[in-house]
Every structure is written in C-alpha cells, then in structure tokens.
Amino acid sequence: MMQTNSDKIRAFIFSNFLFDAEENALDNDTSFLEQGIIDSTGVLELVEWLEETFAMKVDDEELIPENLDSVNRLSQFITRKTA
C-alpha cells in the first residue's frame, strides 16, 4: 500500500517531534507552531526532510506558516511544488 504525503508527514512528525505521543495527539489541521510541536530549529529539520524526501527545493519566501504549519498545509504545499 502506498503511503500518502499526509502519512509520510505524520510519520516524520511523530518520529522527530512527538516521540511518545498517541497517534490521535495530532489532527491533520493542528498548528505545529501554536501547539509547540515544532520550533524554529524544527522548521529547519522539516525543510531538510521535505527537500530530501520529495526531491524539491523550498525557497526562503516559502518558509511561511501557510505552507508548513500543519499536516494538511504541508501536504498541499508538497502537491503544489511537485506538480
């Protein structure tokens, strides 16, 4: 079974930021920043992972919450960038 972008993102967030959390601890619309899941250093880790995993370049002007601040926003961003 193929993993969706959302599945890959969730797996990355849980393995890197929410180590011991239950699967239901994160809704796909939950803000990473507002909930304190990811800080500024975490954003850099996230961007590095995005670029490696999805073979895409994240430009400085794209480092905004609208693109990176939830599973759903990230998934939509990846879809736009890799279309």
C-alpha positions in Angstrom: 0.0 0.0 0.0 1.4 3.4 -1.0 1.8 6.0 1.8 0.2 9.3 1.1 2.0 12.5 1.7 0.0 13.1 4.8 1.0 9.6 6.1 4.7 10.4 5.4 4.4 13.8 7.1 2.7 12.3 10.2 5.3 9.6 10.5 8.1 12.2 10.3 6.5 14.5 12.9 5.9 11.6 15.3 9.4 10.1 15.0 11.1 13.5 15.3 8.9 15.7 17.5 6.2 13.7 19.2 8.2 10.6 20.2 5.8 9.2 22.9 2.6 10.8 21.8 -0.5 8.7 20.9 -1.5 8.7 17.2 -4.6 10.8 18.0 -2.5 13.5 19.6 -2.2 15.2 16.2 -5.0 16.2 13.9 -4.0 17.0 10.3 -5.1 20.6 10.8 -3.2 21.1 14.2 -0.8 24.0 14.0 2.7 22.8 14.7 3.8 26.3 15.9 0.7 27.1 18.1 0.9 23.7 19.8 4.6 24.0 20.4 5.3 20.8 18.3 7.9 22.4 16.1 10.2 25.4 16.9 12.4 27.4 14.6 15.1 24.7 14.7 12.4 22.1 14.0 11.3 24.0 10.9 14.9 23.7 9.5 14.8 19.9 10.2 11.4 19.7 8.5 12.6 21.6 5.4 15.6 19.4 5.1 13.4 16.3 5.3 11.0 17.8 2.7 13.8 18.5 0.3 15.3 15.0 0.6 12.1 13.1 0.7 10.2 14.8 -2.1 13.2 15.9 -4.2 12.1 19.6 -4.1 13.6 22.9 -3.2 12.0 25.1 -0.5 12.7 28.7 -1.2 13.2 31.2 1.6 10.0 33.1 0.7 8.1 29.8 1.1 9.1 29.4 4.8 5.7 30.6 6.0 3.0 29.0 8.2 0.6 28.8 5.3 2.9 26.2 3.7 4.5 24.4 6.7 2.3 24.7 9.8 0.1 21.5 9.7 0.0 18.1 8.1 -2.7 19.4 5.7 -0.8 22.6 4.8 2.4 20.6 4.2 0.7 18.1 2.1 -0.9 20.8 -0.1 2.5 22.6 -0.4 4.2 19.4 -1.5 1.5 18.8 -4.1 1.9 22.3 -5.5 5.7 22.1 -5.5 5.9 18.6 -7.1 3.0 19.0 -9.7 
